[in-house]
Amino acid sequence: MKSKLPKKEIQIKIKEFFEDIKNKTPKQVKKIKKLAMSKNISLKEKRKLFCKKCFDSYKNPKIRIKNKIKSVTCKNCGYVSRWKLK
Ligand SMILES: [Zn+2]
């Protein structure tokens, strides 16, 4: 996706997008991720707000914490994301 928006504006756009992540479709999430990647913008903690496999935003995910590893199961595709807790 080609975009001529300056990086700063895209960062604002991404921030606003994630504030309303629960109302976004997987297609929109995929698009914003692509946009961020094209500008080398790291999503950091925001990556934990959606499934990296099907790009569905986590609405009511199953969360388990074991041995300082947080597992989040996507209700849409069943993919389990694991995050190390600090
Ligand atoms: Zn998923």
PDB file of the backbone (N, CA, C, O) and the ligand in Angstrom, with CONECT records:
HET     ZN  A 101       1
ATOM      1  N   MET A   1       0.836  -1.201   0.000  1.00  0.00           N
ATOM      2  CA  MET A   1       0.000   0.000   0.000  1.00  0.00           C
ATOM      3  C   MET A   1       0.869   1.248   0.000  1.00  0.00           C
ATOM      4  O   MET A   1       1.697   1.426   0.894  1.00  0.00           O
ATOM      5  N   LYS A   2       0.695   2.093  -0.970  1.00  0.00           N
ATOM      6  CA  LYS A   2       1.477   3.323  -1.046  1.00  0.00           C
ATOM      7  C   LYS A   2       0.742   4.438  -0.301  1.00  0.00           C
ATOM      8  O   LYS A   2      -0.468   4.620  -0.441  1.00  0.00           O
ATOM      9  N   SER A   3       1.498   5.158   0.473  1.00  0.00           N
ATOM     10  CA  SER A   3       0.897   6.266   1.195  1.00  0.00           C
ATOM     11  C   SER A   3       1.879   7.415   1.243  1.00  0.00           C
ATOM     12  O   SER A   3       3.072   7.224   1.478  1.00  0.00           O
ATOM     13  N   LYS A   4       1.366   8.605   1.018  1.00  0.00           N
ATOM     14  CA  LYS A   4       2.248   9.766   1.034  1.00  0.00           C
ATOM     15  C   LYS A   4       2.132  10.550   2.332  1.00  0.00           C
ATOM     16  O   LYS A   4       2.712  11.626   2.476  1.00  0.00           O
ATOM     17  N   LEU A   5       1.387  10.007   3.261  1.00  0.00           N
ATOM     18  CA  LEU A   5       1.250  10.687   4.539  1.00  0.00           C
ATOM     19  C   LEU A   5       2.578  10.687   5.290  1.00  0.00           C
ATOM     20  O   LEU A   5       3.308   9.696   5.260  1.00  0.00           O
ATOM     21  N   PRO A   6       2.891  11.782   5.955  1.00  0.00           N
ATOM     22  CA  PRO A   6       4.112  11.775   6.758  1.00  0.00           C
ATOM     23  C   PRO A   6       3.983  10.806   7.937  1.00  0.00           C
ATOM     24  O   PRO A   6       2.889  10.516   8.421  1.00  0.00           O
ATOM     25  N   LYS A   7       5.139  10.322   8.372  1.00  0.00           N
ATOM     26  CA  LYS A   7       5.168   9.310   9.426  1.00  0.00           C
ATOM     27  C   LYS A   7       4.396   9.743  10.673  1.00  0.00           C
ATOM     28  O   LYS A   7       3.678   8.952  11.285  1.00  0.00           O
ATOM     29  N   LYS A   8       4.558  10.988  11.026  1.00  0.00           N
ATOM     30  CA  LYS A   8       3.896  11.517  12.225  1.00  0.00           C
ATOM     31  C   LYS A   8       2.374  11.371  12.132  1.00  0.00           C
ATOM     32  O   LYS A   8       1.719  10.976  13.097  1.00  0.00           O
ATOM     33  N   GLU A   9       1.834  11.688  10.979  1.00  0.00           N
ATOM     34  CA  GLU A   9       0.379  11.592  10.799  1.00  0.00           C
ATOM     35  C   GLU A   9      -0.087  10.145  10.841  1.00  0.00           C
ATOM     36  O   GLU A   9      -1.175   9.836  11.329  1.00  0.00           O
ATOM     37  N   ILE A  10       0.748   9.281  10.326  1.00  0.00           N
ATOM     38  CA  ILE A  10       0.398   7.862  10.355  1.00  0.00           C
ATOM     39  C   ILE A  10       0.411   7.336  11.787  1.00  0.00           C
ATOM     40  O   ILE A  10      -0.433   6.523  12.164  1.00  0.00           O
ATOM     41  N   GLN A  11       1.362   7.797  12.572  1.00  0.00           N
ATOM     42  CA  GLN A  11       1.411   7.378  13.979  1.00  0.00           C
ATOM     43  C   GLN A  11       0.146   7.802  14.724  1.00  0.00           C
ATOM     44  O   GLN A  11      -0.376   7.059  15.555  1.00  0.00           O
ATOM     45  N   ILE A  12      -0.335   8.997  14.417  1.00  0.00           N
ATOM     46  CA  ILE A  12      -1.572   9.487  15.035  1.00  0.00           C
ATOM     47  C   ILE A  12      -2.751   8.635  14.579  1.00  0.00           C
ATOM     48  O   ILE A  12      -3.625   8.270  15.365  1.00  0.00           O
ATOM     49  N   LYS A  13      -2.745   8.334  13.291  1.00  0.00           N
ATOM     50  CA  LYS A  13      -3.798   7.511  12.714  1.00  0.00           C
ATOM     51  C   LYS A  13      -3.848   6.130  13.375  1.00  0.00           C
ATOM     52  O   LYS A  13      -4.920   5.613  13.692  1.00  0.00           O
ATOM     53  N   ILE A  14      -2.680   5.558  13.569  1.00  0.00           N
ATOM     54  CA  ILE A  14      -2.578   4.237  14.194  1.00  0.00           C
ATOM     55  C   ILE A  14      -3.066   4.302  15.638  1.00  0.00           C
ATOM     56  O   ILE A  14      -3.791   3.423  16.103  1.00  0.00           O
ATOM     57  N   LYS A  15      -2.660   5.344  16.329  1.00  0.00           N
ATOM     58  CA  LYS A  15      -3.059   5.509  17.732  1.00  0.00           C
ATOM     59  C   LYS A  15      -4.588   5.589  17.844  1.00  0.00           C
ATOM     60  O   LYS A  15      -5.197   4.937  18.692  1.00  0.00           O
ATOM     61  N   GLU A  16      -5.180   6.387  16.987  1.00  0.00           N
ATOM     62  CA  GLU A  16      -6.641   6.533  16.992  1.00  0.00           C
ATOM     63  C   GLU A  16      -7.331   5.219  16.631  1.00  0.00           C
ATOM     64  O   GLU A  16      -8.369   4.860  17.188  1.00  0.00           O
ATOM     65  N   PHE A  17      -6.731   4.532  15.697  1.00  0.00           N
ATOM     66  CA  PHE A  17      -7.282   3.249  15.265  1.00  0.00           C
ATOM     67  C   PHE A  17      -7.359   2.268  16.433  1.00  0.00           C
ATOM     68  O   PHE A  17      -8.371   1.597  16.632  1.00  0.00           O
ATOM     69  N   PHE A  18      -6.281   2.199  17.195  1.00  0.00           N
ATOM     70  CA  PHE A  18      -6.238   1.227  18.282  1.00  0.00           C
ATOM     71  C   PHE A  18      -7.077   1.631  19.488  1.00  0.00           C
ATOM     72  O   PHE A  18      -7.419   0.790  20.320  1.00  0.00           O
ATOM     73  N   GLU A  19      -7.405   2.908  19.583  1.00  0.00           N
ATOM     74  CA  GLU A  19      -8.297   3.328  20.668  1.00  0.00           C
ATOM     75  C   GLU A  19      -9.697   2.746  20.456  1.00  0.00           C
ATOM     76  O   GLU A  19     -10.482   2.609  21.394  1.00  0.00           O
ATOM     77  N   ASP A  20      -9.979   2.416  19.224  1.00  0.00           N
ATOM     78  CA  ASP A  20     -11.297   1.895  18.871  1.00  0.00           C
ATOM     79  C   ASP A  20     -11.173   0.482  18.272  1.00  0.00           C
ATOM     80  O   ASP A  20     -11.993   0.064  17.454  1.00  0.00           O
ATOM     81  N   ILE A  21     -10.144  -0.227  18.696  1.00  0.00           N
ATOM     82  CA  ILE A  21      -9.820  -1.518  18.094  1.00  0.00           C
ATOM     83  C   ILE A  21     -10.970  -2.524  18.143  1.00  0.00           C
ATOM     84  O   ILE A  21     -11.122  -3.341  17.235  1.00  0.00           O
ATOM     85  N   LYS A  22     -11.765  -2.463  19.184  1.00  0.00           N
ATOM     86  CA  LYS A  22     -12.834  -3.450  19.331  1.00  0.00           C
ATOM     87  C   LYS A  22     -13.927  -3.324  18.263  1.00  0.00           C
ATOM     88  O   LYS A  22     -14.700  -4.255  18.034  1.00  0.00           O
ATOM     89  N   ASN A  23     -13.973  -2.191  17.637  1.00  0.00           N
ATOM     90  CA  ASN A  23     -14.985  -2.011  16.589  1.00  0.00           C
ATOM     91  C   ASN A  23     -14.406  -2.165  15.182  1.00  0.00           C
ATOM     92  O   ASN A  23     -15.055  -1.838  14.189  1.00  0.00           O
ATOM     93  N   LYS A  24     -13.187  -2.664  15.119  1.00  0.00           N
ATOM     94  CA  LYS A  24     -12.545  -2.810  13.807  1.00  0.00           C
ATOM     95  C   LYS A  24     -12.661  -4.244  13.291  1.00  0.00           C
ATOM     96  O   LYS A  24     -12.719  -5.205  14.058  1.00  0.00           O
ATOM     97  N   THR A  25     -12.693  -4.345  11.990  1.00  0.00           N
ATOM     98  CA  THR A  25     -12.760  -5.672  11.379  1.00  0.00           C
ATOM     99  C   THR A  25     -11.337  -6.179  11.145  1.00  0.00           C
ATOM    100  O   THR A  25     -10.398  -5.388  11.057  1.00  0.00           O
ATOM    101  N   PRO A  26     -11.183  -7.508  11.044  1.00  0.00           N
ATOM    102  CA  PRO A  26      -9.842  -8.062  10.775  1.00  0.00           C
ATOM    103  C   PRO A  26      -9.195  -7.424   9.548  1.00  0.00           C
ATOM    104  O   PRO A  26      -7.981  -7.221   9.517  1.00  0.00           O
ATOM    105  N   LYS A  27      -9.998  -7.113   8.552  1.00  0.00           N
ATOM    106  CA  LYS A  27      -9.486  -6.502   7.331  1.00  0.00           C
ATOM    107  C   LYS A  27      -8.848  -5.141   7.621  1.00  0.00           C
ATOM    108  O   LYS A  27      -7.799  -4.800   7.075  1.00  0.00           O
ATOM    109  N   GLN A  28      -9.503  -4.378   8.488  1.00  0.00           N
ATOM    110  CA  GLN A  28      -8.978  -3.059   8.854  1.00  0.00           C
ATOM    111  C   GLN A  28      -7.708  -3.183   9.687  1.00  0.00           C
ATOM    112  O   GLN A  28      -6.776  -2.393   9.539  1.00  0.00           O
ATOM    113  N   VAL A  29      -7.684  -4.184  10.564  1.00  0.00           N
ATOM    114  CA  VAL A  29      -6.503  -4.398  11.405  1.00  0.00           C
ATOM    115  C   VAL A  29      -5.300  -4.758  10.536  1.00  0.00           C
ATOM    116  O   VAL A  29      -4.190  -4.267  10.742  1.00  0.00           O
ATOM    117  N   LYS A  30      -5.553  -5.624   9.565  1.00  0.00           N
ATOM    118  CA  LYS A  30      -4.499  -6.057   8.660  1.00  0.00           C
ATOM    119  C   LYS A  30      -3.936  -4.862   7.890  1.00  0.00           C
ATOM    120  O   LYS A  30      -2.727  -4.735   7.692  1.00  0.00           O
ATOM    121  N   LYS A  31      -4.836  -4.007   7.474  1.00  0.00           N
ATOM    122  CA  LYS A  31      -4.457  -2.832   6.692  1.00  0.00           C
ATOM    123  C   LYS A  31      -3.587  -1.870   7.515  1.00  0.00           C
ATOM    124  O   LYS A  31      -2.592  -1.342   7.020  1.00  0.00           O
ATOM    125  N   ILE A  32      -3.974  -1.655   8.761  1.00  0.00           N
ATOM    126  CA  ILE A  32      -3.233  -0.705   9.592  1.00  0.00           C
ATOM    127  C   ILE A  32      -1.872  -1.290   9.963  1.00  0.00           C
ATOM    128  O   ILE A  32      -0.894  -0.558  10.120  1.00  0.00           O
ATOM    129  N   LYS A  33      -1.818  -2.606  10.102  1.00  0.00           N
ATOM    130  CA  LYS A  33      -0.541  -3.244  10.413  1.00  0.00           C
ATOM    131  C   LYS A  33       0.422  -3.098   9.228  1.00  0.00           C
ATOM    132  O   LYS A  33       1.611  -2.822   9.395  1.00  0.00           O
ATOM    133  N   LYS A  34      -0.124  -3.288   8.048  1.00  0.00           N
ATOM    134  CA  LYS A  34       0.668  -3.137   6.833  1.00  0.00           C
ATOM    135  C   LYS A  34       1.195  -1.717   6.704  1.00  0.00           C
ATOM    136  O   LYS A  34       2.346  -1.484   6.334  1.00  0.00           O
ATOM    137  N   LEU A  35       0.315  -0.778   7.021  1.00  0.00           N
ATOM    138  CA  LEU A  35       0.678   0.633   6.948  1.00  0.00           C
ATOM    139  C   LEU A  35       1.813   0.939   7.924  1.00  0.00           C
ATOM    140  O   LEU A  35       2.778   1.621   7.579  1.00  0.00           O
ATOM    141  N   ALA A  36       1.681   0.429   9.133  1.00  0.00           N
ATOM    142  CA  ALA A  36       2.718   0.650  10.145  1.00  0.00           C
ATOM    143  C   ALA A  36       4.043   0.037   9.700  1.00  0.00           C
ATOM    144  O   ALA A  36       5.107   0.640   9.844  1.00  0.00           O
ATOM    145  N   MET A  37       3.954  -1.170   9.161  1.00  0.00           N
ATOM    146  CA  MET A  37       5.167  -1.854   8.724  1.00  0.00           C
ATOM    147  C   MET A  37       5.844  -1.111   7.579  1.00  0.00           C
ATOM    148  O   MET A  37       7.071  -1.036   7.514  1.00  0.00           O
ATOM    149  N   SER A  38       5.040  -0.566   6.686  1.00  0.00           N
ATOM    150  CA  SER A  38       5.609   0.136   5.541  1.00  0.00           C
ATOM    151  C   SER A  38       6.361   1.389   5.967  1.00  0.00           C
ATOM    152  O   SER A  38       7.227   1.882   5.244  1.00  0.00           O
ATOM    153  N   LYS A  39       6.022   1.897   7.146  1.00  0.00           N
ATOM    154  CA  LYS A  39       6.688   3.108   7.647  1.00  0.00           C
ATOM    155  C   LYS A  39       7.647   2.787   8.780  1.00  0.00           C
ATOM    156  O   LYS A  39       8.163   3.685   9.445  1.00  0.00           O
ATOM    157  N   ASN A  40       7.882   1.494   8.994  1.00  0.00           N
ATOM    158  CA  ASN A  40       8.754   1.071  10.088  1.00  0.00           C
ATOM    159  C   ASN A  40       8.294   1.582  11.443  1.00  0.00           C
ATOM    160  O   ASN A  40       9.101   1.963  12.291  1.00  0.00           O
ATOM    161  N   ILE A  41       6.991   1.582  11.626  1.00  0.00           N
ATOM    162  CA  ILE A  41       6.447   1.992  12.918  1.00  0.00           C
ATOM    163  C   ILE A  41       6.153   0.726  13.716  1.00  0.00           C
ATOM    164  O   ILE A  41       5.429  -0.157  13.255  1.00  0.00           O
ATOM    165  N   SER A  42       6.714   0.651  14.901  1.00  0.00           N
ATOM    166  CA  SER A  42       6.482  -0.516  15.743  1.00  0.00           C
ATOM    167  C   SER A  42       5.155  -0.367  16.480  1.00  0.00           C
ATOM    168  O   SER A  42       4.863   0.683  17.051  1.00  0.00           O
ATOM    169  N   LEU A  43       4.369  -1.420  16.459  1.00  0.00           N
ATOM    170  CA  LEU A  43       3.080  -1.366  17.150  1.00  0.00           C
ATOM    171  C   LEU A  43       3.229  -1.641  18.645  1.00  0.00           C
ATOM    172  O   LEU A  43       2.340  -1.336  19.441  1.00  0.00           O
ATOM    173  N   LYS A  44       4.363  -2.220  19.005  1.00  0.00           N
ATOM    174  CA  LYS A  44       4.673  -2.551  20.403  1.00  0.00           C
ATOM    175  C   LYS A  44       3.506  -3.227  21.125  1.00  0.00           C
ATOM    176  O   LYS A  44       3.037  -4.282  20.698  1.00  0.00           O
ATOM    177  N   GLU A  45       3.041  -2.623  22.214  1.00  0.00           N
ATOM    178  CA  GLU A  45       1.979  -3.229  23.028  1.00  0.00           C
ATOM    179  C   GLU A  45       0.677  -3.411  22.248  1.00  0.00           C
ATOM    180  O   GLU A  45      -0.152  -4.252  22.596  1.00  0.00           O
ATOM    181  N   LYS A  46       0.511  -2.640  21.225  1.00  0.00           N
ATOM    182  CA  LYS A  46      -0.733  -2.712  20.458  1.00  0.00           C
ATOM    183  C   LYS A  46      -0.876  -4.046  19.734  1.00  0.00           C
ATOM    184  O   LYS A  46      -1.982  -4.470  19.400  1.00  0.00           O
ATOM    185  N   ARG A  47       0.258  -4.699  19.498  1.00  0.00           N
ATOM    186  CA  ARG A  47       0.219  -5.993  18.827  1.00  0.00           C
ATOM    187  C   ARG A  47      -0.554  -7.012  19.663  1.00  0.00           C
ATOM    188  O   ARG A  47      -1.060  -8.008  19.146  1.00  0.00           O
ATOM    189  N   LYS A  48      -0.630  -6.743  20.952  1.00  0.00           N
ATOM    190  CA  LYS A  48      -1.305  -7.682  21.843  1.00  0.00           C
ATOM    191  C   LYS A  48      -2.820  -7.501  21.834  1.00  0.00           C
ATOM    192  O   LYS A  48      -3.543  -8.223  22.521  1.00  0.00           O
ATOM    193  N   LEU A  49      -3.280  -6.561  21.074  1.00  0.00           N
ATOM    194  CA  LEU A  49      -4.721  -6.280  21.055  1.00  0.00           C
ATOM    195  C   LEU A  49      -5.464  -7.028  19.961  1.00  0.00           C
ATOM    196  O   LEU A  49      -6.693  -6.994  19.887  1.00  0.00           O
ATOM    197  N   PHE A  50      -4.695  -7.707  19.109  1.00  0.00           N
ATOM    198  CA  PHE A  50      -5.368  -8.469  18.057  1.00  0.00           C
ATOM    199  C   PHE A  50      -4.607  -9.763  17.781  1.00  0.00           C
ATOM    200  O   PHE A  50      -3.431  -9.904  18.116  1.00  0.00           O
ATOM    201  N   CYS A  51      -5.319 -10.701  17.159  1.00  0.00           N
ATOM    202  CA  CYS A  51      -4.720 -11.985  16.822  1.00  0.00           C
ATOM    203  C   CYS A  51      -3.799 -11.811  15.629  1.00  0.00           C
ATOM    204  O   CYS A  51      -4.187 -11.231  14.615  1.00  0.00           O
ATOM    205  N   LYS A  52      -2.560 -12.320  15.753  1.00  0.00           N
ATOM    206  CA  LYS A  52      -1.634 -12.109  14.642  1.00  0.00           C
ATOM    207  C   LYS A  52      -1.880 -13.072  13.494  1.00  0.00           C
ATOM    208  O   LYS A  52      -1.294 -12.944  12.419  1.00  0.00           O
ATOM    209  N   LYS A  53      -2.748 -14.028  13.735  1.00  0.00           N
ATOM    210  CA  LYS A  53      -3.034 -14.988  12.683  1.00  0.00           C
ATOM    211  C   LYS A  53      -4.220 -14.563  11.805  1.00  0.00           C
ATOM    212  O   LYS A  53      -4.121 -14.545  10.578  1.00  0.00           O
ATOM    213  N   CYS A  54      -5.331 -14.225  12.445  1.00  0.00           N
ATOM    214  CA  CYS A  54      -6.516 -13.870  11.653  1.00  0.00           C
ATOM    215  C   CYS A  54      -6.833 -12.382  11.740  1.00  0.00           C
ATOM    216  O   CYS A  54      -7.772 -11.908  11.100  1.00  0.00           O
ATOM    217  N   PHE A  55      -6.052 -11.638  12.535  1.00  0.00           N
ATOM    218  CA  PHE A  55      -6.198 -10.180  12.674  1.00  0.00           C
ATOM    219  C   PHE A  55      -7.523  -9.750  13.282  1.00  0.00           C
ATOM    220  O   PHE A  55      -7.953  -8.608  13.116  1.00  0.00           O
ATOM    221  N   ASP A  56      -8.158 -10.664  13.981  1.00  0.00           N
ATOM    222  CA  ASP A  56      -9.378 -10.300  14.672  1.00  0.00           C
ATOM    223  C   ASP A  56      -8.976  -9.627  15.980  1.00  0.00           C
ATOM    224  O   ASP A  56      -8.073 -10.109  16.664  1.00  0.00           O
ATOM    225  N   SER A  57      -9.620  -8.537  16.337  1.00  0.00           N
ATOM    226  CA  SER A  57      -9.276  -7.882  17.594  1.00  0.00           C
ATOM    227  C   SER A  57      -9.814  -8.730  18.753  1.00  0.00           C
ATOM    228  O   SER A  57     -10.885  -9.330  18.659  1.00  0.00           O
ATOM    229  N   TYR A  58      -9.046  -8.764  19.843  1.00  0.00           N
ATOM    230  CA  TYR A  58      -9.473  -9.543  20.999  1.00  0.00           C
ATOM    231  C   TYR A  58     -10.593  -8.820  21.721  1.00  0.00           C
ATOM    232  O   TYR A  58     -10.387  -7.752  22.298  1.00  0.00           O
ATOM    233  N   LYS A  59     -11.765  -9.400  21.687  1.00  0.00           N
ATOM    234  CA  LYS A  59     -12.890  -8.762  22.357  1.00  0.00           C
ATOM    235  C   LYS A  59     -13.066  -9.328  23.753  1.00  0.00           C
ATOM    236  O   LYS A  59     -13.182  -8.599  24.738  1.00  0.00           O
ATOM    237  N   ASN A  60     -13.081 -10.634  23.803  1.00  0.00           N
ATOM    238  CA  ASN A  60     -13.306 -11.306  25.075  1.00  0.00           C
ATOM    239  C   ASN A  60     -12.435 -12.552  25.114  1.00  0.00           C
ATOM    240  O   ASN A  60     -12.948 -13.666  25.215  1.00  0.00           O
ATOM    241  N   PRO A  61     -11.126 -12.372  25.035  1.00  0.00           N
ATOM    242  CA  PRO A  61     -10.255 -13.531  24.846  1.00  0.00           C
ATOM    243  C   PRO A  61     -10.088 -14.366  26.112  1.00  0.00           C
ATOM    244  O   PRO A  61     -10.313 -13.895  27.227  1.00  0.00           O
ATOM    245  N   LYS A  62      -9.695 -15.593  25.909  1.00  0.00           N
ATOM    246  CA  LYS A  62      -9.393 -16.474  27.019  1.00  0.00           C
ATOM    247  C   LYS A  62      -7.935 -16.205  27.399  1.00  0.00           C
ATOM    248  O   LYS A  62      -7.030 -16.414  26.592  1.00  0.00           O
ATOM    249  N   ILE A  63      -7.717 -15.749  28.613  1.00  0.00           N
ATOM    250  CA  ILE A  63      -6.362 -15.409  29.039  1.00  0.00           C
ATOM    251  C   ILE A  63      -5.919 -16.332  30.171  1.00  0.00           C
ATOM    252  O   ILE A  63      -6.633 -16.541  31.151  1.00  0.00           O
ATOM    253  N   ARG A  64      -4.728 -16.871  30.001  1.00  0.00           N
ATOM    254  CA  ARG A  64      -4.163 -17.720  31.044  1.00  0.00           C
ATOM    255  C   ARG A  64      -2.757 -17.248  31.338  1.00  0.00           C
ATOM    256  O   ARG A  64      -2.008 -16.882  30.432  1.00  0.00           O
ATOM    257  N   ILE A  65      -2.401 -17.259  32.620  1.00  0.00           N
ATOM    258  CA  ILE A  65      -1.038 -16.877  32.976  1.00  0.00           C
ATOM    259  C   ILE A  65      -0.388 -18.021  33.746  1.00  0.00           C
ATOM    260  O   ILE A  65      -0.885 -18.481  34.774  1.00  0.00           O
ATOM    261  N   LYS A  66       0.732 -18.454  33.209  1.00  0.00           N
ATOM    262  CA  LYS A  66       1.437 -19.572  33.817  1.00  0.00           C
ATOM    263  C   LYS A  66       2.937 -19.373  33.625  1.00  0.00           C
ATOM    264  O   LYS A  66       3.390 -19.074  32.520  1.00  0.00           O
ATOM    265  N   ASN A  67       3.696 -19.537  34.681  1.00  0.00           N
ATOM    266  CA  ASN A  67       5.149 -19.377  34.632  1.00  0.00           C
ATOM    267  C   ASN A  67       5.572 -18.064  33.952  1.00  0.00           C
ATOM    268  O   ASN A  67       6.496 -18.044  33.140  1.00  0.00           O
ATOM    269  N   LYS A  68       4.896 -17.000  34.292  1.00  0.00           N
ATOM    270  CA  LYS A  68       5.186 -15.670  33.749  1.00  0.00           C
ATOM    271  C   LYS A  68       4.945 -15.573  32.244  1.00  0.00           C
ATOM    272  O   LYS A  68       5.413 -14.642  31.589  1.00  0.00           O
ATOM    273  N   ILE A  69       4.215 -16.541  31.708  1.00  0.00           N
ATOM    274  CA  ILE A  69       3.843 -16.479  30.303  1.00  0.00           C
ATOM    275  C   ILE A  69       2.335 -16.275  30.233  1.00  0.00           C
ATOM    276  O   ILE A  69       1.557 -17.028  30.817  1.00  0.00           O
ATOM    277  N   LYS A  70       1.957 -15.262  29.520  1.00  0.00           N
ATOM    278  CA  LYS A  70       0.544 -14.979  29.359  1.00  0.00           C
ATOM    279  C   LYS A  70       0.088 -15.547  28.013  1.00  0.00           C
ATOM    280  O   LYS A  70       0.633 -15.199  26.965  1.00  0.00           O
ATOM    281  N   SER A  71      -0.903 -16.412  28.054  1.00  0.00           N
ATOM    282  CA  SER A  71      -1.425 -16.982  26.821  1.00  0.00           C
ATOM    283  C   SER A  71      -2.801 -16.404  26.534  1.00  0.00           C
ATOM    284  O   SER A  71      -3.676 -16.367  27.399  1.00  0.00           O
ATOM    285  N   VAL A  72      -2.966 -15.962  25.319  1.00  0.00           N
ATOM    286  CA  VAL A  72      -4.250 -15.433  24.901  1.00  0.00           C
ATOM    287  C   VAL A  72      -4.749 -16.265  23.730  1.00  0.00           C
ATOM    288  O   VAL A  72      -4.078 -16.391  22.706  1.00  0.00           O
ATOM    289  N   THR A  73      -5.931 -16.828  23.902  1.00  0.00           N
ATOM    290  CA  THR A  73      -6.495 -17.654  22.838  1.00  0.00           C
ATOM    291  C   THR A  73      -7.499 -16.841  22.032  1.00  0.00           C
ATOM    292  O   THR A  73      -8.422 -16.237  22.577  1.00  0.00           O
ATOM    293  N   CYS A  74      -7.297 -16.843  20.744  1.00  0.00           N
ATOM    294  CA  CYS A  74      -8.204 -16.132  19.851  1.00  0.00           C
ATOM    295  C   CYS A  74      -9.501 -16.930  19.727  1.00  0.00           C
ATOM    296  O   CYS A  74      -9.491 -18.126  19.432  1.00  0.00           O
ATOM    297  N   LYS A  75     -10.600 -16.245  19.958  1.00  0.00           N
ATOM    298  CA  LYS A  75     -11.890 -16.936  19.890  1.00  0.00           C
ATOM    299  C   LYS A  75     -12.322 -17.175  18.452  1.00  0.00           C
ATOM    300  O   LYS A  75     -13.195 -17.998  18.179  1.00  0.00           O
ATOM    301  N   ASN A  76     -11.713 -16.463  17.564  1.00  0.00           N
ATOM    302  CA  ASN A  76     -12.103 -16.584  16.156  1.00  0.00           C
ATOM    303  C   ASN A  76     -11.430 -17.778  15.475  1.00  0.00           C
ATOM    304  O   ASN A  76     -12.097 -18.578  14.819  1.00  0.00           O
ATOM    305  N   CYS A  77     -10.104 -17.896  15.634  1.00  0.00           N
ATOM    306  CA  CYS A  77      -9.395 -18.964  14.927  1.00  0.00           C
ATOM    307  C   CYS A  77      -8.726 -19.963  15.864  1.00  0.00           C
ATOM    308  O   CYS A  77      -8.228 -20.997  15.419  1.00  0.00           O
ATOM    309  N   GLY A  78      -8.714 -19.659  17.150  1.00  0.00           N
ATOM    310  CA  GLY A  78      -8.135 -20.598  18.108  1.00  0.00           C
ATOM    311  C   GLY A  78      -6.628 -20.479  18.274  1.00  0.00           C
ATOM    312  O   GLY A  78      -6.021 -21.243  19.025  1.00  0.00           O
ATOM    313  N   TYR A  79      -6.028 -19.535  17.585  1.00  0.00           N
ATOM    314  CA  TYR A  79      -4.579 -19.351  17.678  1.00  0.00           C
ATOM    315  C   TYR A  79      -4.195 -18.820  19.067  1.00  0.00           C
ATOM    316  O   TYR A  79      -4.848 -17.922  19.599  1.00  0.00           O
ATOM    317  N   VAL A  80      -3.141 -19.381  19.637  1.00  0.00           N
ATOM    318  CA  VAL A  80      -2.705 -18.952  20.961  1.00  0.00           C
ATOM    319  C   VAL A  80      -1.469 -18.071  20.850  1.00  0.00           C
ATOM    320  O   VAL A  80      -0.430 -18.498  20.345  1.00  0.00           O
ATOM    321  N   SER A  81      -1.593 -16.848  21.324  1.00  0.00           N
ATOM    322  CA  SER A  81      -0.441 -15.945  21.368  1.00  0.00           C
ATOM    323  C   SER A  81       0.142 -16.003  22.772  1.00  0.00           C
ATOM    324  O   SER A  81      -0.593 -16.050  23.758  1.00  0.00           O
ATOM    325  N   ARG A  82       1.446 -16.000  22.853  1.00  0.00           N
ATOM    326  CA  ARG A  82       2.078 -16.038  24.166  1.00  0.00           C
ATOM    327  C   ARG A  82       2.984 -14.828  24.353  1.00  0.00           C
ATOM    328  O   ARG A  82       3.780 -14.475  23.484  1.00  0.00           O
ATOM    329  N   TRP A  83       2.834 -14.208  25.515  1.00  0.00           N
ATOM    330  CA  TRP A  83       3.652 -13.036  25.822  1.00  0.00           C
ATOM    331  C   TRP A  83       4.359 -13.269  27.143  1.00  0.00           C
ATOM    332  O   TRP A  83       3.769 -13.762  28.104  1.00  0.00           O
ATOM    333  N   LYS A  84       5.616 -12.912  27.172  1.00  0.00           N
ATOM    334  CA  LYS A  84       6.368 -12.991  28.416  1.00  0.00           C
ATOM    335  C   LYS A  84       5.994 -11.804  29.288  1.00  0.00           C
ATOM    336  O   LYS A  84       5.964 -10.666  28.818  1.00  0.00           O
ATOM    337  N   LEU A  85       5.714 -12.064  30.536  1.00  0.00           N
ATOM    338  CA  LEU A  85       5.410 -10.978  31.453  1.00  0.00           C
ATOM    339  C   LEU A  85       6.700 -10.450  32.052  1.00  0.00           C
ATOM    340  O   LEU A  85       7.619 -11.212  32.351  1.00  0.00           O
ATOM    341  N   LYS A  86       6.759  -9.138  32.223  1.00  0.00           N
ATOM    342  CA  LYS A  86       7.975  -8.560  32.791  1.00  0.00           C
ATOM    343  C   LYS A  86       7.882  -8.488  34.308  1.00  0.00           C
ATOM    344  O   LYS A  86       8.817  -8.027  34.962  1.00  0.00           O
TER     345      LYS A  86
HETATM  346 ZN    ZN A 101      -7.319 -15.471  15.398  1.00  0.00          ZN2+
END
